[in-house]
Amino acid sequence: MHNMITKNTLRSFLLMITCFLTACNYLDFDETNGLNTRENIYRYFESTEQMLTTVYSYMPQDFGTVGGSMRDAASDDAEYADASGSIQHMNRGSWSAIRTIDDQWGLYDGVRAANEFLDGFETTDFSRYQHDLSYKQWMKKLELFPYEARVLRAFYFFELAKRYGDIPMPLKKLSTKEANEVEKVKFEDVIAFIVSECDDAMRVLPDTYIGQPNNETGRVTKGFAMAVKSRALLYLASPLHNPTNDKTRWINAAQAALDIINTGLYSLDPADKVNNVASKEVVLFRMNGTNSNFELRNFPIRFTEGQRQDKLATAVFPTQNLVDAFETINGYPVTLGANGFESADPDFDPQRPYHNRDPRLAKTVLAHGMKFKESTIDLSAQGADSAPLIEGGSATGYFLRKYIQETTSFKPDHTVSNQHHWVIYRYAETLLTYAEAMVQAFGDPLYTDGTFTHSAVWALNQVRKNANMPERKMTDKEQFLKAIRQECRVEFAFEDHRFWDVRRWMIGSQTQKDIYGVDIKRDAQGQDSYAKKAVETRTWEDRMYLYPIPQSELYKNANLAPQNKGW
């Protein structure tokens, strides 16, 4: 959808979300209060719309979901500041069905909200308002409401299934007794249901809400229904859920991505996508209000103006593992080894290792020598941004840049906060899904036919060209798959992809062990030298490809057994 909106439209949508989060619990009906009975909620358009907003409010995001840490700190892309933080249990292998980490079983509250809305919506009758000036506008919006709720419910089922595999899938409001007896549904059947719901919705939902009543953004569109279907089919085809490498699953995933491409609704955007509600690349944002919490946690300490009393706070630090994934601007690999930074690129300067790199590096990572807030980041020993971790320094020699709003200010006489809108899905994912699915289905990066008129190489290179990176020219399947995985890593860093990609590709034993950073020293002549440093050795076990079902849920419902393998 096109995200061109007015400030008033965005403000009204955010107020609806804020109302739910702060005071308006529309799921807890109070039958002693005549205005908050279930019957009355669905008698008025505004309260019916608020019920749908409640369903939206469960949409996941990751500005610090796991005990204040972003989920990527449990991948090889990042380290978390607090050694005692809950996410470290994932990295140490010390989590379990009793000590759950990132327990998202609460997404069933979102499913419950959707089921309540869909059931209650059947009772709506606004015919008594047919002479009201707003009646036609209400009716136009009401036609779409149930399809929005169904896609959101399908999305929540997917978020649960990617964590837990086989899951319960309630499609109606359940009593406590019913909820404690519900049985699990196989992963592939969950995906089949998601696909069916999205297929129904995409035939009704609009391409955009521009031109619709109130010109809203942040609402489910046809494109998002297609995106949920595409992502679900990709996971179904991936090694974790496709041990026999069924080619049909890959073909279906390629077709779902191609369907999005063929709509022509979206285009790649060379500008920043995160926090940019006008980007034509973003299919759906989770809309948020204004605050400065993300910057307070993740700014280099000197830019917090003493406001971060807990110096350690909850910062997320990119790793050297991730930085090494970004090539030079000419497409050459760069690695940090025993002799410093090395690259075969003749234009590469090991004294300026972050210069002339893939432009996405500077949008993702704040590194030594980069400009920030009219200053230069100095992470050399004794530099302005170098300090022990406990004093607000970096554990890895890098700071986070992705999602950081540079204009945020903590100066006492000039405080500035910003909105942070989480990207749920953007078009680059469609192209990389298509590239991966095509090469897995047909074995040839250059394959095309009458249906699949674009090759896998074409799709990959669309994303690279948008980043101002040279095209790939590959004919070998395995080399191409490595290129795809690298591209996904650098394109979507800190957008909550890497943690899940490691799992669906089943590469945890290769990637989730040794975590590195960089030490920078400056000699008397002002020359910097760079050395690779070990930050952490993590524990990986293959059972971690899926989350454990919380033991508390198994105690309540024996039908959730068996527990996921290894837990």
C-alpha positions as CSV (number, residue, x, y, z in Angstrom):
1,M,0.0,0.0,0.0
2,H,1.1,3.6,-0.4
3,N,1.9,5.2,2.9
4,M,1.3,8.8,2.1
5,I,-0.7,10.1,5.0
6,T,-1.6,13.3,6.8
7,K,-0.5,14.0,10.3
8,N,-4.1,14.1,11.5
9,T,-4.8,10.6,10.1
10,L,-1.7,9.1,11.7
11,R,-2.5,10.9,15.0
12,S,-6.1,9.5,15.0
13,F,-4.8,5.9,14.5
14,L,-2.2,6.3,17.2
15,L,-4.7,7.6,19.6
16,M,-6.8,4.6,19.1
17,I,-3.9,2.3,19.8
18,T,-2.9,4.4,22.8
19,C,-6.4,4.2,24.2
20,F,-6.3,0.4,24.1
21,L,-2.8,0.2,25.7
22,T,-3.6,2.6,28.5
23,A,-7.2,2.4,29.6
24,C,-9.7,0.9,27.2
25,N,-9.8,-2.9,27.8
26,Y,-12.5,-3.7,25.3
27,L,-12.3,-7.5,25.9
28,D,-13.3,-7.3,29.6
29,F,-17.0,-6.5,29.4
30,D,-18.6,-5.2,32.5
31,E,-22.2,-6.3,32.5
32,T,-22.9,-4.0,35.5
33,N,-22.0,-1.0,33.3
34,G,-24.7,-0.4,30.7
35,L,-22.2,1.3,28.4
36,N,-19.6,-1.5,28.4
37,T,-21.7,-4.6,27.9
38,R,-20.9,-6.8,24.9
39,E,-24.3,-5.9,23.3
40,N,-23.6,-2.2,23.5
41,I,-20.0,-2.4,22.2
42,Y,-21.3,-3.7,18.9
43,R,-24.2,-1.2,18.7
44,Y,-22.0,1.8,18.0
45,F,-19.6,2.2,15.1
46,E,-16.9,3.8,17.2
47,S,-16.7,1.0,19.8
48,T,-16.9,-1.6,17.1
49,E,-14.0,0.0,15.4
50,Q,-12.2,0.2,18.7
51,M,-12.6,-3.6,19.1
52,L,-10.8,-4.1,15.8
53,T,-8.1,-1.7,17.0
54,T,-7.7,-4.0,20.0
55,V,-7.0,-6.9,17.6
56,Y,-4.3,-4.8,15.9
57,S,-2.7,-3.9,19.2
58,Y,-1.2,-7.4,19.6
59,M,0.9,-7.0,16.4
60,P,4.5,-8.0,17.4
61,Q,7.5,-5.8,17.2
62,D,11.1,-5.8,18.6
63,F,12.3,-2.6,20.1
64,G,13.4,-4.7,23.1
65,T,11.0,-7.6,23.3
66,V,13.2,-10.0,25.3
67,G,13.8,-8.5,28.7
68,G,14.8,-5.2,27.0
69,S,16.9,-6.8,24.4
70,M,16.2,-7.1,20.7
71,R,15.9,-10.7,19.6
72,D,18.9,-10.4,17.3
73,A,21.1,-10.5,20.4
74,A,20.3,-14.2,20.5
75,S,21.7,-14.5,17.0
76,D,25.3,-14.0,15.7
77,D,24.4,-10.4,14.7
78,A,24.4,-8.9,18.1
79,E,25.4,-8.9,21.8
80,Y,23.4,-7.6,24.6
81,A,24.9,-5.2,27.2
82,D,23.5,-6.9,30.3
83,A,25.2,-10.2,31.0
84,S,22.4,-11.1,33.4
85,G,19.6,-10.2,30.9
86,S,17.1,-12.9,30.2
87,I,18.1,-13.2,26.5
88,Q,21.5,-14.5,27.8
89,H,19.7,-17.7,28.8
90,M,19.1,-18.4,25.2
91,N,22.8,-17.8,24.4
92,R,23.9,-20.1,27.3
93,G,21.4,-22.8,26.6
94,S,19.9,-22.4,30.1
95,W,16.3,-21.9,29.1
96,S,13.6,-24.5,29.3
97,A,9.9,-25.2,29.3
98,I,9.9,-23.9,32.9
99,R,12.3,-21.1,32.3
100,T,10.8,-19.8,29.1
101,I,12.4,-16.9,27.2
102,D,10.5,-14.8,24.7
103,D,7.4,-16.7,25.7
104,Q,4.9,-15.5,23.1
105,W,2.0,-17.8,24.1
106,G,0.4,-14.5,24.9
107,L,-0.3,-14.1,21.2
108,Y,-3.3,-16.2,21.9
109,D,-4.8,-13.1,23.5
110,G,-4.6,-11.6,20.0
111,V,-6.3,-14.7,18.6
112,R,-8.9,-14.4,21.3
113,A,-9.5,-10.7,20.5
114,A,-9.9,-11.6,16.8
115,N,-12.3,-14.4,17.5
116,E,-14.3,-12.1,19.8
117,F,-14.5,-9.4,17.2
118,L,-15.5,-11.8,14.4
119,D,-18.2,-13.3,16.6
120,G,-19.5,-10.0,17.9
121,F,-19.4,-8.4,14.4
122,E,-22.1,-10.8,13.3
123,T,-24.5,-8.9,15.6
124,T,-23.8,-5.4,14.3
125,D,-26.8,-3.6,12.9
126,F,-26.4,0.1,12.2
127,S,-29.4,0.5,10.0
128,R,-30.9,2.9,12.6
129,Y,-28.2,5.4,11.5
130,Q,-28.8,5.2,7.8
131,H,-29.7,8.9,7.7
132,D,-26.6,9.9,9.5
133,L,-24.1,11.7,7.4
134,S,-21.4,9.2,8.4
135,Y,-23.5,6.1,7.6
136,K,-22.1,5.4,4.1
137,Q,-18.5,5.9,5.3
138,W,-19.2,3.5,8.1
139,M,-20.6,0.9,5.8
140,K,-17.6,1.1,3.5
141,K,-15.2,0.5,6.4
142,L,-17.4,-2.2,8.0
143,E,-17.2,-4.3,4.8
144,L,-13.5,-4.6,5.3
145,F,-13.3,-5.1,9.1
146,P,-13.8,-8.9,9.3
147,Y,-11.2,-9.5,6.6
148,E,-8.7,-7.3,8.5
149,A,-9.4,-9.3,11.6
150,R,-9.0,-12.6,9.8
151,V,-5.6,-11.7,8.3
152,L,-4.4,-10.5,11.7
153,R,-5.5,-13.8,13.3
154,A,-3.8,-15.7,10.5
155,F,-0.6,-13.6,11.2
156,Y,-0.8,-14.4,14.9
157,F,-1.1,-18.1,14.2
158,F,2.0,-17.8,12.0
159,E,3.9,-16.0,14.7
160,L,3.0,-18.8,17.1
161,A,3.7,-21.6,14.7
162,K,7.2,-20.3,13.7
163,R,8.0,-20.5,17.4
164,Y,6.3,-23.7,18.5
165,G,5.7,-25.7,15.4
166,D,2.4,-27.6,15.9
167,I,0.0,-25.3,17.8
168,P,-3.6,-25.1,18.9
169,M,-5.7,-23.1,16.4
170,P,-9.0,-21.9,18.0
171,L,-11.3,-20.3,15.6
172,K,-14.0,-19.3,18.1
173,K,-14.2,-17.9,21.6
174,L,-13.5,-20.6,24.0
175,S,-14.6,-21.2,27.6
176,T,-11.8,-21.9,30.1
177,K,-12.7,-25.6,30.0
178,E,-12.6,-25.6,26.1
179,A,-9.3,-23.7,26.1
180,N,-7.8,-26.4,28.4
181,E,-8.8,-29.2,26.1
182,V,-7.9,-27.7,22.7
183,E,-5.6,-29.9,20.6
184,K,-2.6,-29.1,18.5
185,V,-2.8,-28.7,14.7
186,K,0.1,-29.9,12.5
187,F,2.4,-27.1,11.3
188,E,1.5,-27.7,7.6
189,D,-2.2,-27.6,8.4
190,V,-1.7,-24.3,10.2
191,I,0.0,-22.9,7.1
192,A,-2.8,-24.2,4.9
193,F,-5.4,-22.4,7.0
194,I,-3.3,-19.2,6.9
195,V,-3.1,-19.4,3.1
196,S,-6.8,-20.0,2.8
197,E,-7.6,-17.0,5.0
198,C,-5.3,-14.7,3.1
199,D,-6.7,-15.9,-0.2
200,D,-10.2,-14.9,0.9
201,A,-9.1,-11.6,2.2
202,M,-6.9,-10.5,-0.7
203,R,-10.0,-10.6,-2.9
204,V,-11.7,-8.0,-0.8
205,L,-9.2,-5.8,0.9
206,P,-8.1,-2.7,-0.9
207,D,-4.6,-2.0,-2.4
208,T,-4.4,1.1,-0.2
209,Y,-6.5,3.1,2.1
210,I,-5.6,6.3,0.4
211,G,-8.9,7.4,-1.1
212,Q,-10.7,5.3,1.5
213,P,-12.5,7.0,4.5
214,N,-9.9,8.9,6.6
215,N,-6.9,7.9,4.3
216,E,-5.5,5.7,7.1
217,T,-2.2,3.8,7.1
218,G,-1.1,1.0,9.3
219,R,-4.2,-1.1,8.3
220,V,-4.2,-4.5,6.7
221,T,-4.3,-4.3,2.9
222,K,-4.5,-6.8,0.1
223,G,-0.7,-6.6,-0.1
224,F,-0.3,-7.6,3.5
225,A,-2.6,-10.5,3.1
226,M,-0.4,-11.6,0.2
227,A,2.7,-11.0,2.3
228,V,1.5,-13.2,5.2
229,K,0.8,-16.0,2.7
230,S,4.2,-15.6,1.0
231,R,6.1,-15.7,4.3
232,A,4.1,-18.7,5.6
233,L,4.7,-20.7,2.4
234,L,8.4,-19.8,2.6
235,Y,8.7,-21.2,6.1
236,L,6.7,-24.3,5.1
237,A,9.2,-24.9,2.3
238,S,12.3,-24.3,4.4
239,P,14.5,-27.1,5.7
240,L,13.1,-27.0,9.3
241,H,9.7,-27.9,8.1
242,N,10.5,-29.6,4.7
243,P,13.0,-32.3,5.6
244,T,12.4,-34.2,2.3
245,N,12.9,-30.9,0.3
246,D,9.6,-31.2,-1.4
247,K,10.0,-29.1,-4.5
248,T,6.3,-28.4,-4.7
249,R,6.5,-26.4,-1.5
250,W,9.3,-24.2,-3.0
251,I,7.3,-23.7,-6.2
252,N,4.3,-22.6,-4.1
253,A,6.5,-20.1,-2.2
254,A,7.9,-18.8,-5.5
255,Q,4.4,-18.3,-6.9
256,A,3.2,-16.5,-3.8
257,A,6.1,-14.1,-4.1
258,L,5.6,-13.6,-7.8
259,D,2.0,-12.8,-7.2
260,I,3.1,-9.8,-5.1
261,I,5.7,-8.8,-7.7
262,N,3.0,-8.9,-10.4
263,T,0.7,-6.5,-8.6
264,G,3.0,-3.7,-9.2
265,L,1.9,-2.1,-5.9
266,Y,5.3,-1.9,-4.3
267,S,8.8,-0.8,-5.3
268,L,12.2,-0.8,-3.7
269,D,13.2,2.4,-2.0
270,P,16.9,3.5,-1.9
271,A,16.1,5.7,1.1
272,D,15.7,4.5,4.7
273,K,12.6,2.3,5.1
274,V,12.5,2.1,8.9
275,N,10.6,5.0,10.4
276,N,9.6,6.2,7.0
277,V,5.8,5.9,6.7
278,A,5.9,7.4,3.1
279,S,8.1,4.6,1.8
280,K,6.5,2.7,-1.2
281,E,8.5,-0.3,-0.2
282,V,6.9,-1.0,3.1
283,V,3.7,-3.1,3.0
284,L,2.8,-2.7,6.7
285,F,4.1,-0.9,9.7
286,R,3.2,-1.4,13.3
287,M,2.4,2.2,14.2
288,N,3.7,3.6,17.5
289,G,3.6,6.8,19.5
290,T,6.4,9.2,20.3
291,N,9.2,8.3,22.8
292,S,13.0,8.3,23.2
293,N,13.4,5.0,25.0
294,F,15.1,3.2,22.1
295,E,17.7,5.9,21.8
296,L,18.2,6.2,25.5
297,R,19.1,2.5,25.6
298,N,21.2,2.4,22.5
299,F,22.9,5.8,21.9
300,P,26.6,6.0,22.6
301,I,26.7,7.1,26.3
302,R,28.0,10.6,25.7
303,F,24.9,11.5,23.6
304,T,22.5,10.6,26.5
305,E,23.5,13.7,28.4
306,G,23.6,11.9,31.7
307,Q,20.0,10.7,31.4
308,R,21.0,7.0,31.3
309,Q,21.5,6.5,35.0
310,D,22.1,2.8,34.6
311,K,25.1,3.1,32.3
312,L,24.8,-0.5,31.1
313,A,21.1,0.1,30.4
314,T,19.8,-2.3,27.7
315,A,22.0,-1.6,24.7
316,V,22.3,-4.0,21.7
317,F,25.7,-4.1,20.1
318,P,26.3,-5.3,16.5
319,T,29.0,-8.0,16.3
320,Q,32.1,-8.3,14.1
321,N,30.3,-11.4,12.7
322,L,27.7,-9.2,11.2
323,V,30.1,-6.4,10.1
324,D,32.1,-9.0,8.1
325,A,29.0,-9.8,6.1
326,F,29.0,-6.4,4.5
327,E,31.1,-6.3,1.3
328,T,33.1,-3.4,-0.1
329,I,31.2,-1.1,-2.4
330,N,32.8,-3.0,-5.3
331,G,31.4,-6.4,-4.1
332,Y,34.5,-7.8,-2.4
333,P,34.4,-9.7,0.9
334,V,36.0,-8.0,3.9
335,T,37.2,-9.9,7.0
336,L,38.9,-9.0,10.2
337,G,41.8,-11.4,10.9
338,A,45.0,-11.7,12.8
339,N,46.6,-8.9,10.7
340,G,43.7,-6.5,10.8
341,F,41.1,-5.9,8.1
342,E,41.7,-7.7,4.8
343,S,40.1,-7.5,1.4
344,A,41.1,-8.3,-2.2
345,D,39.4,-5.1,-3.3
346,P,42.2,-2.8,-4.6
347,D,40.3,0.2,-3.4
348,F,40.0,-1.1,0.2
349,D,41.9,0.9,2.8
350,P,42.5,-1.2,6.0
351,Q,43.1,2.0,7.9
352,R,39.6,3.1,7.0
353,P,37.8,-0.3,7.0
354,Y,34.3,1.1,7.2
355,H,34.8,3.4,4.3
356,N,33.6,2.4,0.8
357,R,31.6,-0.5,2.1
358,D,28.1,-1.7,1.2
359,P,26.0,1.5,2.0
360,R,23.7,-0.7,4.2
361,L,26.5,-1.0,6.7
362,A,26.3,2.7,7.7
363,K,22.5,2.4,8.0
364,T,22.8,-0.6,10.3
365,V,26.0,-0.1,12.4
366,L,27.6,2.9,14.0
367,A,31.3,2.2,13.7
368,H,34.6,4.0,14.5
369,G,35.1,7.0,12.3
370,M,31.5,7.4,11.3
371,K,29.7,10.7,11.6
372,F,26.8,11.0,14.1
373,K,25.1,14.0,15.5
374,E,27.7,16.4,14.0
375,S,30.5,14.4,15.7
376,T,32.8,11.6,14.8
377,I,32.5,8.2,16.6
378,D,35.8,7.4,18.3
379,L,36.0,3.8,19.6
380,S,39.8,3.7,19.8
381,A,41.3,3.1,23.2
382,Q,40.8,6.3,25.3
383,G,38.5,7.6,22.5
384,A,35.4,9.6,23.2
385,D,33.2,6.6,22.8
386,S,35.5,3.9,24.2
387,A,34.7,2.9,27.8
388,P,34.3,-0.2,29.9
389,L,30.9,-1.9,29.3
390,I,29.8,-1.0,32.9
391,E,30.4,2.7,32.1
392,G,28.3,2.7,28.9
393,G,30.9,1.4,26.4
394,S,30.4,-1.1,23.7
395,A,30.9,-4.8,24.3
396,T,31.8,-5.3,20.6
397,G,33.4,-2.1,19.4
398,Y,30.2,-1.1,17.6
399,F,26.9,0.6,18.3
400,L,23.5,0.1,16.8
401,R,22.3,2.4,14.0
402,K,19.2,0.7,12.5
403,Y,16.0,2.2,13.8
404,I,17.9,4.9,15.7
405,Q,16.5,8.4,15.2
406,E,19.5,10.7,15.2
407,T,17.4,13.8,15.9
408,T,16.4,12.5,19.3
409,S,18.0,14.7,21.9
410,F,18.5,14.4,25.7
411,K,19.8,17.9,26.2
412,P,18.0,19.4,29.1
413,D,17.1,22.6,27.2
414,H,16.3,20.8,23.9
415,T,14.8,17.4,24.4
416,V,13.4,15.7,21.3
417,S,11.5,12.5,21.0
418,N,10.4,10.6,17.8
419,Q,8.0,8.0,16.6
420,H,9.4,4.5,15.9
421,H,7.2,2.5,13.5
422,W,8.1,-1.1,13.3
423,V,8.4,-2.6,9.8
424,I,6.3,-5.8,9.7
425,Y,6.9,-6.5,6.0
426,R,8.6,-4.8,3.1
427,Y,8.9,-5.5,-0.6
428,A,12.6,-6.5,-0.5
429,E,11.5,-9.6,1.4
430,T,9.2,-10.5,-1.5
431,L,12.2,-10.4,-3.9
432,L,14.5,-12.4,-1.7
433,T,11.8,-15.0,-1.0
434,Y,11.3,-15.3,-4.7
435,A,15.1,-15.7,-5.3
436,E,15.5,-18.4,-2.6
437,A,12.3,-20.3,-3.6
438,M,13.2,-20.3,-7.3
439,V,16.7,-21.7,-6.9
440,Q,15.5,-24.3,-4.5
441,A,12.6,-25.3,-6.8
442,F,14.6,-25.5,-10.1
443,G,18.2,-25.7,-9.1
444,D,19.4,-23.0,-11.5
445,P,19.8,-19.4,-10.5
446,L,19.1,-18.4,-14.1
447,Y,15.9,-20.6,-14.6
448,T,12.8,-19.0,-16.2
449,D,9.8,-20.4,-17.9
450,G,6.4,-19.2,-19.1
451,T,5.1,-18.8,-15.6
452,F,8.2,-17.7,-13.7
453,T,9.5,-15.1,-16.1
454,H,12.0,-13.7,-13.7
455,S,15.1,-15.6,-12.6
456,A,16.4,-16.0,-9.0
457,V,19.4,-13.9,-10.0
458,W,17.2,-11.2,-11.3
459,A,15.3,-10.9,-8.0
460,L,18.5,-10.9,-5.9
461,N,20.1,-8.3,-8.1
462,Q,17.0,-6.0,-7.8
463,V,17.7,-5.8,-4.1
464,R,21.5,-5.3,-4.6
465,K,21.0,-2.6,-7.2
466,N,18.7,-0.7,-4.9
467,A,21.5,-0.7,-2.3
468,N,24.0,0.5,-5.0
469,M,25.8,-2.8,-4.9
470,P,27.2,-4.6,-8.0
471,E,25.1,-7.5,-9.5
472,R,25.8,-11.1,-8.7
473,K,26.6,-13.4,-11.7
474,M,26.2,-17.0,-10.5
475,T,25.1,-20.2,-12.1
476,D,26.0,-22.6,-9.2
477,K,23.1,-23.4,-6.9
478,E,25.1,-23.7,-3.6
479,Q,27.0,-20.5,-4.2
480,F,23.8,-18.7,-4.9
481,L,22.2,-20.0,-1.8
482,K,25.1,-18.6,0.2
483,A,24.7,-15.3,-1.5
484,I,21.0,-15.3,-0.7
485,R,21.6,-15.9,3.0
486,Q,24.2,-13.1,3.1
487,E,21.9,-10.8,1.3
488,C,19.0,-11.5,3.7
489,R,21.4,-10.9,6.6
490,V,22.7,-7.5,5.6
491,E,19.4,-6.3,4.1
492,F,17.2,-7.1,7.1
493,A,19.7,-6.8,10.0
494,F,17.8,-5.8,13.2
495,E,14.4,-6.2,11.6
496,D,13.9,-9.5,13.4
497,H,14.8,-11.8,10.5
498,R,18.2,-13.3,11.3
499,F,17.1,-15.1,14.5
500,W,14.4,-16.9,12.5
501,D,16.4,-17.4,9.3
502,V,19.0,-19.3,11.3
503,R,16.2,-21.6,12.5
504,R,14.3,-22.2,9.3
505,W,17.6,-22.8,7.4
506,M,18.8,-25.1,10.3
507,I,22.3,-23.5,10.4
508,G,22.4,-22.8,14.2
509,S,25.3,-25.2,14.8
510,Q,27.4,-23.3,12.2
511,T,26.6,-19.8,13.3
512,Q,25.5,-19.6,16.9
513,K,28.8,-20.3,18.7
514,D,31.7,-17.8,18.6
515,I,30.8,-14.1,18.8
516,Y,33.4,-11.5,18.0
517,G,34.0,-7.8,18.2
518,V,36.9,-5.4,17.4
519,D,39.6,-3.7,19.5
520,I,41.0,-0.5,18.1
521,K,44.3,1.0,19.1
522,R,45.8,4.3,18.0
523,D,49.6,4.8,17.9
524,A,51.6,7.9,18.5
525,Q,51.4,8.9,14.9
526,G,47.6,8.7,15.0
527,Q,47.3,5.5,13.0
528,D,44.6,3.0,14.0
529,S,45.1,-0.7,14.2
530,Y,42.2,-3.2,14.4
531,A,42.2,-6.6,16.1
532,K,39.5,-9.2,16.3
533,K,38.4,-10.0,19.9
534,A,36.4,-12.8,21.3
535,V,33.2,-11.6,23.0
536,E,31.3,-14.7,23.9
537,T,31.2,-18.4,23.3
538,R,27.6,-19.5,23.1
539,T,25.8,-22.8,23.5
540,W,23.7,-24.2,20.7
541,E,21.5,-27.3,20.8
542,D,19.3,-28.4,17.9
543,R,16.3,-28.5,20.1
544,M,16.5,-24.7,19.9
545,Y,15.1,-24.7,16.4
546,L,11.7,-24.6,18.0
547,Y,10.7,-23.0,21.3
548,P,9.5,-25.3,24.2
549,I,5.8,-25.2,24.9
550,P,5.5,-23.5,28.3
551,Q,5.2,-26.2,31.0
552,S,2.5,-24.1,32.7
553,E,0.4,-24.7,29.6
554,L,1.1,-28.4,29.5
555,Y,0.0,-28.6,33.1
556,K,-3.3,-27.0,32.2
557,N,-3.9,-28.9,28.9
558,A,-2.6,-32.4,28.4
559,N,-3.6,-32.3,24.8
560,L,-0.6,-30.0,24.1
561,A,1.7,-33.0,24.6
562,P,4.1,-34.2,23.3
563,Q,6.5,-31.4,24.2
564,N,8.7,-30.2,21.3
565,K,11.7,-32.5,20.6
566,G,14.5,-32.2,23.1
567,W,12.7,-30.1,25.7
